[in-house]
């Protein structure tokens, strides 16, 4: 397995939306927000690009405010979609092509539907895909576990937000390390 390099990575936030979030288990959603905070702060510190999607925003609402603010600060393009796979969303291919991406870190909801279908398509494109177990969620834990298994079977690496952040960092020194360490605590 090759190291995940910030210069060739992208963080993809899939459908972490208001109405969908209300249907999620509270503890799991708090874990997802923590993982997202770690990954997005790391992306900011290390100049890793980000993209986000919203599934049927007219019905499911916008990205949750806690993440929306961070994504906005990063200049993240948010793509509305009806397709389950983010890869098939209108504008995804052109938005994705702006970056020299070899590795994609996928987080979001729901693990067994939109996350899995997105991961499968990214793997089929020959990309190295990483799914932090703490950064994905489904309404039911068995669906989350199934989704993680499907992602692994599609070719993704199941990991954690901290593992990715520290793999990007490589060393325990410098300003980026200090920023990321504060979020991890």
C-alpha positions in Angstrom: 0.0 0.0 0.0 1.4 3.4 -1.0 1.4 6.4 1.4 -1.5 8.8 1.0 0.1 12.0 -0.2 -1.6 15.4 0.3 -0.4 16.7 -3.1 -2.4 14.0 -4.9 -5.4 13.6 -2.5 -8.9 15.0 -2.4 -11.5 14.9 0.4 -15.0 14.1 -0.9 -17.9 14.9 1.5 -21.0 12.9 0.5 -24.5 14.1 1.5 -24.0 15.2 5.1 -27.3 17.1 5.1 -29.7 18.5 7.7 -32.8 16.3 7.3 -30.7 13.2 6.7 -28.6 14.0 9.8 -31.8 14.1 12.0 -32.4 10.4 11.1 -29.0 9.3 12.2 -27.9 7.9 15.6 -26.7 10.8 17.6 -23.4 9.2 18.8 -22.6 8.1 15.3 -23.3 11.5 13.9 -21.1 13.1 16.5 -18.3 10.7 15.4 -18.8 11.6 11.8 -18.6 15.4 12.6 -15.4 14.8 14.6 -13.8 12.8 11.7 -14.9 15.4 9.2 -13.4 18.2 11.3 -10.1 16.3 11.5 -10.0 15.7 7.8 -11.1 19.2 6.7 -8.7 20.9 9.1 -5.9 18.6 7.8 -7.0 19.4 4.2 -6.8 23.1 5.0 -3.4 22.9 6.7 -1.9 20.7 3.9 -3.7 22.3 0.8 -5.7 19.2 0.0 -8.7 20.1 -2.2 -12.2 19.2 -1.2 -15.5 18.6 -3.0 -19.0 17.9 -1.5 -22.3 16.7 -2.7 -25.9 17.1 -1.6 -28.5 14.5 -2.4 -31.8 16.1 -3.4 -31.2 19.3 -1.5 -34.9 20.4 -2.0 -36.0 17.5 0.1 -33.0 16.7 2.4 -31.8 20.3 3.0 -28.3 21.7 2.8 -25.1 20.4 4.3 -25.2 20.6 8.1 -24.2 24.1 9.3 -21.1 22.9 11.2 -19.6 21.4 8.0 -21.1 24.0 5.6 -19.1 26.8 7.3 -15.8 24.8 7.1 -16.4 23.8 3.5 -17.3 27.4 2.5 -14.0 28.6 4.1 -12.1 26.0 2.1 -13.8 27.2 -1.1 -15.4 23.8 -1.6 -17.7 23.3 -4.6 -20.9 21.7 -3.5 -22.7 19.7 -6.2 -26.4 18.9 -6.0 -27.4 15.5 -7.2 -30.2 13.0 -7.6 -27.8 10.1 -8.4 -26.7 8.0 -5.5 -23.1 7.9 -6.7 -21.4 11.3 -6.4 -19.3 10.4 -9.4 -22.5 10.5 -11.6 -23.6 13.9 -10.3 -23.8 16.6 -13.0 -20.5 18.6 -12.9 -18.6 16.1 -10.9 -16.2 15.0 -13.7 -15.3 18.6 -14.5 -14.9 19.6 -10.9 -12.8 16.6 -10.1 -10.6 17.1 -13.2 -9.3 20.4 -11.8 -7.1 18.5 -9.3 -4.2 16.1 -9.8 -5.9 13.3 -7.8 -4.7 9.8 -7.2 -6.2 9.3 -3.7 -9.8 10.1 -2.6 -10.9 10.2 1.0 -14.6 9.6 1.1 -16.8 10.5 4.1 -20.5 11.0 4.5 -23.9 9.3 4.5 -25.3 6.8 4.0 -22.5 4.2 4.0 -24.5 1.4 2.3 -26.0 3.6 -0.4 -24.4 6.9 -1.6 -21.0 6.3 0.0 -20.7 2.8 -1.3 -21.8 3.6 -4.9 -19.4 6.6 -5.0 -16.5 4.5 -3.7 -17.2 1.7 -6.2 -17.2 4.2 -9.1 -14.0 5.8 -7.9 -12.3 2.4 -7.5 -13.4 1.4 -11.0 -11.6 4.6 -12.3 -8.4 3.2 -10.8 -8.2 5.7 -7.9 -6.9 4.8 -4.5 -9.9 5.3 -2.3 -9.9 5.5 1.5 -13.0 5.4 3.7 -12.6 6.4 7.3 -14.9 4.1 9.4 -15.5 7.0 11.8 -16.4 9.4 8.9 -19.3 7.5 7.4 -22.7 6.7 8.8 -26.0 5.0 8.1 -29.3 5.1 10.0 -28.6 1.5 11.2 -25.3 0.2 12.4 -25.7 -3.1 10.4 -26.1 -1.0 7.2 -23.0 1.0 8.1 -21.0 -2.3 8.6 -22.4 -3.7 5.3 -21.5 -0.5 3.5 -17.9 -0.6 4.8 -17.7 -4.3 3.7 -19.0 -3.4 0.3 -16.5 -0.5 0.0 -13.6 -2.8 1.0 -14.8 -5.4 -1.6 -14.9 -2.7 -4.2 -11.2 -2.0 -3.5 -11.2 0.8 -0.9 -9.0 0.9 2.1 -11.0 1.2 5.4 -9.2 3.5 7.7 -9.7 6.3 10.2 -9.7 10.1 10.0 -6.6 10.2 12.3 -4.8 7.6 10.3 -5.2 9.7 7.1 -4.3 13.0 8.8 -1.0 11.6 10.3 -0.2 9.7 7.1 -0.4 13.1 5.2 1.7 14.8 7.9 4.6 12.2 7.9 6.4 13.9 10.9 5.4 15.2 14.3 6.6 18.8 13.8 5.7 22.0 12.1 2.7 24.3 11.9 0.4 21.8 10.2 1.2 19.2 12.9 0.3 21.7 15.6 -3.0 22.6 13.9 -4.0 19.0 13.3 -3.0 17.9 16.8 -5.3 20.5 18.4 -8.3 19.0 16.4 -7.4 15.4 17.2 -7.4 16.0 21.0 
